[in-house]
Structures are given as structure tokens and as C-alpha cells.
Amino acid sequence: MGVIPIVNENDTVSTYEIRVGEDDVLDVSSMDAETFIETLNEREKSIVALQNQGYTQREIAKMFGLTYQRIGAIQRNIKLKWRKFNEK
């Protein structure tokens, strides 16, 4: 994962995106991204990495031997962790 300048639809600039679902993206600074990623377990890190590479929930599910619904649940959990991380 690297730092990529991104102009969002509301014309704000983010330096990093973390994909956590087919259409869900977390906009974060590069420092926040690396610190946040460190809080995830290995499976969550792998899922985020695969999602950022463009794999779909179904493709990721097949790789892990899980249902795509379970991958969706893991991604929702990652978003909850992100919200808690930002409350600090």
C-alpha cells in the first residue's frame, strides 16, 4: 500500500484510500492508514489488501474458503474499527 493523492467527489484531497467493500472507501492520511492497518488482524489486513487490488467480495471469499456474506461482515467490522480508531 502506498500514498496516493486523491481528489474526492466533494473536491477535498485525501492522501490515501482504504477499500473495505465493493463501494466503500475510507479516506485517510498516509500516517493514519498505516497506524490503522496495524490494528487489524492478519485476515483483515489481507482482505483490505486484496480489496485495494480490485478483487471482489466473491473472489476474496473463494480465496479464504468463506462465503461472500462473511467477507462483507468482516468488512463491516473493519469500518467499525475505523470509526473507533478515529474517536481517539
Backbone as JSON Lines, residues from 0, in Angstrom:
{"i":0,"aa":"M","n":[0.83,-1.17,0.0],"ca":[0.0,0.0,0.0],"c":[0.88,1.24,0.0]}
{"i":1,"aa":"G","n":[0.5,2.21,-0.8],"ca":[1.29,3.42,-0.89],"c":[0.44,4.65,-0.71]}
{"i":2,"aa":"V","n":[1.09,5.79,-0.77],"ca":[0.39,7.06,-0.61],"c":[0.02,7.56,-2.0]}
{"i":3,"aa":"I","n":[-1.25,7.83,-2.21],"ca":[-1.76,8.29,-3.49],"c":[-2.63,9.51,-3.26]}
{"i":4,"aa":"P","n":[-2.31,10.67,-3.88],"ca":[-3.2,11.82,-3.71],"c":[-4.51,11.57,-4.45]}
{"i":5,"aa":"I","n":[-5.62,11.84,-3.81],"ca":[-6.93,11.56,-4.37],"c":[-7.8,12.79,-4.17]}
{"i":6,"aa":"V","n":[-8.47,13.22,-5.24],"ca":[-9.45,14.3,-5.11],"c":[-10.81,13.64,-5.04]}
{"i":7,"aa":"N","n":[-11.49,13.83,-3.92],"ca":[-12.79,13.21,-3.69],"c":[-13.88,13.95,-4.43]}
{"i":8,"aa":"E","n":[-15.07,13.37,-4.46],"ca":[-16.19,13.98,-5.18],"c":[-16.57,15.35,-4.62]}
{"i":9,"aa":"N","n":[-16.24,15.63,-3.36],"ca":[-16.53,16.94,-2.79],"c":[-15.33,17.88,-2.88]}
{"i":10,"aa":"D","n":[-14.38,17.54,-3.77],"ca":[-13.19,18.35,-4.06],"c":[-12.21,18.49,-2.89]}
{"i":11,"aa":"T","n":[-12.31,17.63,-1.89],"ca":[-11.29,17.62,-0.85],"c":[-10.21,16.63,-1.26]}
{"i":12,"aa":"V","n":[-9.02,16.84,-0.76],"ca":[-7.92,15.95,-1.13],"c":[-7.62,15.01,0.01]}
{"i":13,"aa":"S","n":[-7.55,13.76,-0.31],"ca":[-7.17,12.73,0.64],"c":[-5.85,12.17,0.13]}
{"i":14,"aa":"T","n":[-5.04,11.67,1.01],"ca":[-3.78,11.12,0.56],"c":[-3.8,9.6,0.48]}
{"i":15,"aa":"Y","n":[-4.91,8.99,0.84],"ca":[-4.94,7.54,0.86],"c":[-6.38,7.06,0.89]}
{"i":16,"aa":"E","n":[-6.64,5.95,0.26],"ca":[-7.95,5.32,0.33],"c":[-7.76,3.88,0.78]}
{"i":17,"aa":"I","n":[-8.65,3.43,1.64],"ca":[-8.69,2.03,2.02],"c":[-10.05,1.5,1.59]}
{"i":18,"aa":"R","n":[-10.06,0.55,0.68],"ca":[-11.32,-0.05,0.23],"c":[-11.7,-1.14,1.23]}
{"i":19,"aa":"V","n":[-12.95,-1.07,1.7],"ca":[-13.43,-2.07,2.65],"c":[-14.77,-2.63,2.19]}
{"i":20,"aa":"G","n":[-14.99,-2.65,0.94],"ca":[-16.21,-3.18,0.36],"c":[-16.25,-2.82,-1.1]}
{"i":21,"aa":"E","n":[-17.21,-3.37,-1.81],"ca":[-17.32,-3.11,-3.23],"c":[-17.41,-1.61,-3.51]}
{"i":22,"aa":"D","n":[-18.17,-0.88,-2.71],"ca":[-18.37,0.55,-2.93],"c":[-17.98,1.4,-1.73]}
{"i":23,"aa":"D","n":[-17.33,0.82,-0.74],"ca":[-16.99,1.54,0.49],"c":[-15.51,1.85,0.52]}
{"i":24,"aa":"V","n":[-15.21,3.14,0.68],"ca":[-13.82,3.59,0.71],"c":[-13.64,4.5,1.92]}
{"i":25,"aa":"L","n":[-12.57,4.28,2.68],"ca":[-12.21,5.15,3.79],"c":[-11.12,6.09,3.31]}
{"i":26,"aa":"D","n":[-11.34,7.39,3.42],"ca":[-10.33,8.38,3.04],"c":[-9.51,8.71,4.28]}
{"i":27,"aa":"V","n":[-8.22,8.52,4.18],"ca":[-7.36,8.73,5.35],"c":[-6.03,9.33,4.92]}
{"i":28,"aa":"S","n":[-5.31,9.9,5.88],"ca":[-3.95,10.34,5.59],"c":[-3.05,9.11,5.6]}
{"i":29,"aa":"S","n":[-1.89,9.22,5.01],"ca":[-1.0,8.06,4.94],"c":[-0.58,7.59,6.33]}
{"i":30,"aa":"M","n":[-0.35,8.52,7.26],"ca":[0.06,8.14,8.61],"c":[-1.08,7.42,9.33]}
{"i":31,"aa":"D","n":[-2.3,7.94,9.2],"ca":[-3.45,7.28,9.8],"c":[-3.65,5.89,9.2]}
{"i":32,"aa":"A","n":[-3.47,5.77,7.9],"ca":[-3.68,4.48,7.23],"c":[-2.74,3.43,7.8]}
{"i":33,"aa":"E","n":[-1.48,3.76,7.88],"ca":[-0.51,2.77,8.37],"c":[-0.77,2.42,9.82]}
{"i":34,"aa":"T","n":[-1.08,3.41,10.64],"ca":[-1.38,3.16,12.05],"c":[-2.64,2.32,12.18]}
{"i":35,"aa":"F","n":[-3.66,2.64,11.39],"ca":[-4.91,1.88,11.44],"c":[-4.71,0.45,10.98]}
{"i":36,"aa":"I","n":[-4.0,0.25,9.88],"ca":[-3.77,-1.09,9.35],"c":[-3.09,-1.97,10.4]}
{"i":37,"aa":"E","n":[-2.2,-1.38,11.19],"ca":[-1.51,-2.14,12.23],"c":[-2.47,-2.68,13.29]}
{"i":38,"aa":"T","n":[-3.64,-2.05,13.44],"ca":[-4.61,-2.51,14.45],"c":[-5.43,-3.71,13.98]}
{"i":39,"aa":"L","n":[-5.36,-4.02,12.68],"ca":[-6.16,-5.11,12.13],"c":[-5.45,-6.45,12.32]}
{"i":40,"aa":"N","n":[-6.25,-7.52,12.39],"ca":[-5.64,-8.85,12.45],"c":[-5.18,-9.24,11.04]}
{"i":41,"aa":"E","n":[-4.44,-10.33,10.92],"ca":[-3.84,-10.7,9.64],"c":[-4.88,-10.94,8.56]}
{"i":42,"aa":"R","n":[-5.99,-11.58,8.89],"ca":[-7.03,-11.84,7.89],"c":[-7.63,-10.52,7.4]}
{"i":43,"aa":"E","n":[-7.91,-9.6,8.32],"ca":[-8.45,-8.3,7.94],"c":[-7.47,-7.54,7.05]}
{"i":44,"aa":"K","n":[-6.17,-7.58,7.4],"ca":[-5.15,-6.92,6.58],"c":[-5.14,-7.51,5.17]}
{"i":45,"aa":"S","n":[-5.23,-8.82,5.08],"ca":[-5.22,-9.49,3.77],"c":[-6.45,-9.1,2.95]}
{"i":46,"aa":"I","n":[-7.6,-9.05,3.6],"ca":[-8.83,-8.69,2.9],"c":[-8.75,-7.26,2.39]}
{"i":47,"aa":"V","n":[-8.26,-6.33,3.22],"ca":[-8.11,-4.94,2.79],"c":[-7.13,-4.86,1.6]}
{"i":48,"aa":"A","n":[-6.03,-5.58,1.71],"ca":[-5.03,-5.56,0.62],"c":[-5.63,-6.09,-0.68]}
{"i":49,"aa":"L","n":[-6.36,-7.2,-0.61],"ca":[-6.98,-7.76,-1.8],"c":[-8.05,-6.84,-2.37]}
{"i":50,"aa":"Q","n":[-8.85,-6.23,-1.5],"ca":[-9.88,-5.3,-1.95],"c":[-9.23,-4.11,-2.66]}
{"i":51,"aa":"N","n":[-8.11,-3.62,-2.12],"ca":[-7.41,-2.5,-2.74],"c":[-6.78,-2.87,-4.08]}
{"i":52,"aa":"Q","n":[-6.57,-4.17,-4.29],"ca":[-6.04,-4.64,-5.57],"c":[-7.15,-4.86,-6.59]}
{"i":53,"aa":"G","n":[-8.41,-4.67,-6.16],"ca":[-9.52,-4.76,-7.09],"c":[-10.32,-6.05,-7.05]}
{"i":54,"aa":"Y","n":[-9.98,-6.96,-6.13],"ca":[-10.74,-8.21,-6.02],"c":[-12.12,-7.93,-5.43]}
{"i":55,"aa":"T","n":[-13.11,-8.68,-5.87],"ca":[-14.47,-8.54,-5.35],"c":[-14.63,-9.38,-4.09]}
{"i":56,"aa":"Q","n":[-15.75,-9.14,-3.39],"ca":[-16.05,-9.94,-2.2],"c":[-16.11,-11.42,-2.54]}
{"i":57,"aa":"R","n":[-16.73,-11.75,-3.65],"ca":[-16.85,-13.16,-4.04],"c":[-15.49,-13.78,-4.33]}
{"i":58,"aa":"E","n":[-14.61,-13.05,-5.0],"ca":[-13.28,-13.57,-5.29],"c":[-12.48,-13.76,-4.01]}
{"i":59,"aa":"I","n":[-12.57,-12.79,-3.1],"ca":[-11.86,-12.89,-1.82],"c":[-12.42,-14.06,-1.01]}
{"i":60,"aa":"A","n":[-13.73,-14.19,-1.0],"ca":[-14.37,-15.29,-0.26],"c":[-13.85,-16.64,-0.75]}
{"i":61,"aa":"K","n":[-13.74,-16.79,-2.04],"ca":[-13.25,-18.05,-2.61],"c":[-11.81,-18.33,-2.16]}
{"i":62,"aa":"M","n":[-10.98,-17.29,-2.11],"ca":[-9.59,-17.44,-1.69],"c":[-9.49,-17.91,-0.24]}
{"i":63,"aa":"F","n":[-10.4,-17.42,0.61],"ca":[-10.37,-17.75,2.03],"c":[-11.25,-18.94,2.4]}
{"i":64,"aa":"G","n":[-12.02,-19.44,1.43],"ca":[-12.92,-20.55,1.73],"c":[-14.1,-20.11,2.59]}
{"i":65,"aa":"L","n":[-14.52,-18.86,2.41],"ca":[-15.63,-18.29,3.17],"c":[-16.74,-17.88,2.21]}
{"i":66,"aa":"T","n":[-17.9,-17.54,2.75],"ca":[-18.97,-17.0,1.91],"c":[-18.71,-15.51,1.68]}
{"i":67,"aa":"Y","n":[-19.27,-14.99,0.6],"ca":[-19.09,-13.56,0.36],"c":[-19.8,-12.75,1.44]}
{"i":68,"aa":"Q","n":[-20.85,-13.33,2.04],"ca":[-21.54,-12.64,3.13],"c":[-20.61,-12.49,4.34]}
{"i":69,"aa":"R","n":[-19.81,-13.51,4.61],"ca":[-18.86,-13.44,5.73],"c":[-17.79,-12.37,5.46]}
{"i":70,"aa":"I","n":[-17.34,-12.29,4.21],"ca":[-16.37,-11.24,3.86],"c":[-17.01,-9.87,4.08]}
{"i":71,"aa":"G","n":[-18.28,-9.72,3.71],"ca":[-18.99,-8.46,3.95],"c":[-19.06,-8.13,5.42]}
{"i":72,"aa":"A","n":[-19.28,-9.15,6.25],"ca":[-19.34,-8.93,7.7],"c":[-17.97,-8.5,8.23]}
{"i":73,"aa":"I","n":[-16.92,-9.1,7.72],"ca":[-15.56,-8.72,8.14],"c":[-15.29,-7.27,7.72]}
{"i":74,"aa":"Q","n":[-15.72,-6.9,6.52],"ca":[-15.52,-5.53,6.06],"c":[-16.31,-4.54,6.9]}
{"i":75,"aa":"R","n":[-17.5,-4.9,7.3],"ca":[-18.28,-4.02,8.19],"c":[-17.56,-3.85,9.52]}
{"i":76,"aa":"N","n":[-16.97,-4.94,10.02],"ca":[-16.2,-4.88,11.26],"c":[-14.99,-3.95,11.11]}
{"i":77,"aa":"I","n":[-14.35,-3.99,9.96],"ca":[-13.21,-3.09,9.71],"c":[-13.69,-1.64,9.75]}
{"i":78,"aa":"K","n":[-14.86,-1.36,9.17],"ca":[-15.39,0.01,9.21],"c":[-15.69,0.45,10.64]}
{"i":79,"aa":"L","n":[-16.21,-0.47,11.45],"ca":[-16.46,-0.15,12.86],"c":[-15.15,0.15,13.58]}
{"i":80,"aa":"K","n":[-14.14,-0.65,13.3],"ca":[-12.82,-0.4,13.9],"c":[-12.3,0.96,13.47]}
{"i":81,"aa":"W","n":[-12.55,1.35,12.22],"ca":[-12.11,2.66,11.73],"c":[-12.77,3.78,12.5]}
{"i":82,"aa":"R","n":[-14.08,3.64,12.73],"ca":[-14.8,4.67,13.49],"c":[-14.24,4.8,14.89]}
{"i":83,"aa":"K","n":[-13.99,3.66,15.54],"ca":[-13.42,3.7,16.89],"c":[-12.01,4.28,16.88]}
{"i":84,"aa":"F","n":[-11.24,3.94,15.86],"ca":[-9.89,4.47,15.72],"c":[-9.92,5.99,15.62]}
{"i":85,"aa":"N","n":[-10.9,6.52,14.9],"ca":[-11.0,7.98,14.71],"c":[-11.52,8.7,15.95]}
{"i":86,"aa":"E","n":[-12.11,7.98,16.88],"ca":[-12.6,8.61,18.12],"c":[-11.46,8.94,19.06]}
{"i":87,"aa":"K","n":[-10.31,8.37,18.84],"ca":[-9.16,8.59,19.74],"c":[-8.66,10.0,19.66]}
